[in-house]
């Protein structure tokens, strides 16, 4: 089982089981210029996490990090309406993203 460490809103380090996370959207992080980002939903905590990766360095290595994000950040960065986020929290298994269609 793959896991990911992320920073919660209160600054606490948490662990997310990636097998249970739900992919919501992909894009670019506005917290880290040039980094790609995947918005994940954690059903265990009903929270949204931005999982981001740096561009590869000269050796092909990437840095990765993750942090819990607010609905305001999600709206500004991923253009997802807070009403949609509430619907995802209420029925995460019903969510079908563009990622799922690939």
One Martini backbone bead per residue (centre of mass of N, CA, C, O) as a GRO file, in nm:
protein
  102
    1UNK     BB    1   0.095   0.038   0.025
    2UNK     BB    2   0.055   0.362  -0.049
    3UNK     BB    3   0.199   0.664   0.076
    4UNK     BB    4   0.139   1.002   0.215
    5UNK     BB    5   0.272   1.292   0.321
    6UNK     BB    6   0.106   1.557   0.506
    7UNK     BB    7  -0.015   1.885   0.562
    8UNK     BB    8  -0.209   2.015   0.775
    9UNK     BB    9  -0.372   2.296   0.874
   10UNK     BB   10  -0.224   2.268   1.174
   11UNK     BB   11   0.078   2.133   1.083
   12UNK     BB   12   0.034   1.844   1.078
   13UNK     BB   13   0.143   1.528   1.030
   14UNK     BB   14   0.024   1.311   0.771
   15UNK     BB   15  -0.140   1.012   0.646
   16UNK     BB   16  -0.196   0.885   0.315
   17UNK     BB   17  -0.389   0.656   0.150
   18UNK     BB   18  -0.378   0.620  -0.188
   19UNK     BB   19  -0.595   0.392  -0.228
   20UNK     BB   20  -0.831   0.584  -0.086
   21UNK     BB   21  -0.797   0.800  -0.272
   22UNK     BB   22  -0.940   1.073  -0.464
   23UNK     BB   23  -0.946   1.185  -0.774
   24UNK     BB   24  -1.020   1.517  -0.900
   25UNK     BB   25  -0.754   1.683  -1.010
   26UNK     BB   26  -0.552   1.856  -1.252
   27UNK     BB   27  -0.237   2.058  -1.251
   28UNK     BB   28  -0.123   2.351  -1.096
   29UNK     BB   29   0.061   2.503  -0.870
   30UNK     BB   30   0.042   2.806  -0.663
   31UNK     BB   31   0.272   2.740  -0.444
   32UNK     BB   32   0.448   2.605  -0.693
   33UNK     BB   33   0.626   2.698  -0.937
   34UNK     BB   34   0.604   2.449  -1.197
   35UNK     BB   35   0.420   2.257  -1.055
   36UNK     BB   36   0.251   1.980  -1.026
   37UNK     BB   37  -0.105   1.877  -0.969
   38UNK     BB   38  -0.305   1.688  -0.732
   39UNK     BB   39  -0.632   1.640  -0.643
   40UNK     BB   40  -0.732   1.513  -0.328
   41UNK     BB   41  -0.941   1.279  -0.150
   42UNK     BB   42  -1.010   1.217   0.201
   43UNK     BB   43  -1.243   1.014   0.345
   44UNK     BB   44  -1.142   0.996   0.647
   45UNK     BB   45  -1.134   1.345   0.669
   46UNK     BB   46  -1.270   1.525   0.442
   47UNK     BB   47  -1.016   1.605   0.263
   48UNK     BB   48  -0.798   1.821   0.079
   49UNK     BB   49  -0.518   1.740  -0.144
   50UNK     BB   50  -0.207   1.861  -0.250
   51UNK     BB   51  -0.020   1.694  -0.497
   52UNK     BB   52   0.326   1.756  -0.566
   53UNK     BB   53   0.558   1.823  -0.849
   54UNK     BB   54   0.848   1.861  -0.977
   55UNK     BB   55   1.059   1.915  -1.189
   56UNK     BB   56   1.303   1.771  -1.337
   57UNK     BB   57   1.614   1.711  -1.310
   58UNK     BB   58   1.916   1.616  -1.454
   59UNK     BB   59   1.835   1.308  -1.325
   60UNK     BB   60   1.503   1.282  -1.305
   61UNK     BB   61   1.427   1.410  -1.042
   62UNK     BB   62   1.170   1.446  -0.790
   63UNK     BB   63   0.974   1.644  -0.602
   64UNK     BB   64   0.761   1.591  -0.311
   65UNK     BB   65   0.433   1.712  -0.199
   66UNK     BB   66   0.186   1.782   0.072
   67UNK     BB   67  -0.142   1.953   0.122
   68UNK     BB   68  -0.384   2.098   0.274
   69UNK     BB   69  -0.683   2.248   0.136
   70UNK     BB   70  -0.894   2.488   0.048
   71UNK     BB   71  -1.173   2.587  -0.118
   72UNK     BB   72  -1.052   2.851  -0.216
   73UNK     BB   73  -0.802   2.732  -0.352
   74UNK     BB   74  -0.954   2.540  -0.541
   75UNK     BB   75  -1.107   2.756  -0.694
   76UNK     BB   76  -0.858   2.923  -0.792
   77UNK     BB   77  -0.684   2.670  -0.915
   78UNK     BB   78  -0.928   2.450  -1.026
   79UNK     BB   79  -1.230   2.558  -1.063
   80UNK     BB   80  -1.395   2.457  -0.804
   81UNK     BB   81  -1.685   2.438  -0.660
   82UNK     BB   82  -1.802   2.421  -0.337
   83UNK     BB   83  -2.051   2.246  -0.407
   84UNK     BB   84  -1.888   2.014  -0.528
   85UNK     BB   85  -1.722   1.949  -0.274
   86UNK     BB   86  -1.965   1.869  -0.103
   87UNK     BB   87  -2.057   1.636  -0.284
   88UNK     BB   88  -1.800   1.471  -0.247
   89UNK     BB   89  -1.819   1.441   0.064
   90UNK     BB   90  -2.108   1.294   0.050
   91UNK     BB   91  -2.006   1.127  -0.245
   92UNK     BB   92  -1.719   0.990  -0.336
   93UNK     BB   93  -1.805   0.736  -0.518
   94UNK     BB   94  -1.962   0.933  -0.736
   95UNK     BB   95  -1.698   1.027  -0.849
   96UNK     BB   96  -1.612   1.160  -1.183
   97UNK     BB   97  -1.331   1.215  -1.349
   98UNK     BB   98  -1.112   1.277  -1.600
   99UNK     BB   99  -0.910   1.071  -1.492
  100UNK     BB  100  -1.100   0.818  -1.509
  101UNK     BB  101  -1.131   0.832  -1.836
  102UNK     BB  102  -0.819   0.747  -1.909
   0.00000   0.00000   0.00000
